[in-house]
Amino acid sequence: MIKKEVFWLIGSLILAFIFNYMIYHFTKLNKIAAFNLNIYDTYFVIPKYLITFLIGNSILFCIYIIRTIKNRFNNITSNVILMLSSFLLIIIFNKLGVIIESIIQQNSGWTIYPPLSSGIDIKQIELEAKLKTNTFNTISYLILIFQTLFIIFLTYCGFKTGIRFQKNKQQ
């Protein structure tokens, strides 16, 4: 049974590698070391390894959640790999949340340009600033919701794995 899981894990990792290779090779993203977000006069740098881990771990999570639900949490090795993948997704989303929060902090204060004496409507400028801040707040809340759902799922998966481990131990 463990040999079968090793083959599934290796196959999943190869699929994630191929998917990452296709994304980086065909879009010419392999020449850059990081993704740069330019917001106003500030650069936010997201390392490429973070995006690679997010894509690869998401593929691993999707494959193992399907396998685990299909097996009704009966395979302990599959459950442990799924829990590890969930834990890594929580960490990755936490890192992305920190980046989004720093963008929100950067946008919390702003300078009006051109000056108000030029006749520009201040209401229009305030509306544009609020819309940009609200978009990042929404993204931040979505990341927080995803983290919460992964924590709940991780707890449930750990509970089911513990029950299955106790049944296997008694038999």
C-alpha positions, 0 to 999 in steps of 0.5 A, a space after each residue: 500500500 505504501 509503495 502505491 502511495 509513493 508512486 502516486 506522490 512521485 506522479 503528482 510531483 512530476 505533474 506539478 513540475 511539468 505544469 510549472 515548466 509549461 507556465 514558466 517556459 511558454 510565458 517567458 517567465 523563466 528569465 526573471 527571478 521574481 515577480 515585481 508589483 509596481 504600485 505608485 512609487 513602490 516595488 513589491 517583490 514576490 519571489 518566484 519560488 513562492 509562486 512555484 510552491 503555490 502552483 505545485 502544492 495546489 496540484 498536490 492538494 487537488 490530487 490528494 483531496 480527490 484520492 482521500 475523499 474517494 477512499 473515505 479517509 481509509 488510507 493513512 499515508 494519503 491522509 498524512 500527505 494531504 495534511 502536509 499539503 494543507 499545512 504548506 498551503 496555509 503557510 503559503 497563503 500566510 506569506 501572500 497575506 503578508 504581502 497584500 497587507 504591506 500593499 494595503 499599508 502602503 496605500 493607506 496614506 496618499 499624496 494628491 497630485 496634481 495639487 488641489 489648486 489645479 482645479 482637479 475634483 477632490 471627490 474623484 481622487 478620494 473615490 479612486 483611492 478608496 476603490 484601490 484600497 477596497 480591492 486589496 482589502 477584499 483580496 486580504 479577506 479572501 486569503 484569510 477565509 482560505 486559511 481558515 477553511 484550510 485550518 478547519 479541513 486540516 483539523 477534520 482530516 487529522 481527526 479522521 486520520 486519528 480514528 483510522 489509526 486507532 482502528 488499525 492499531 486495534 486490529 
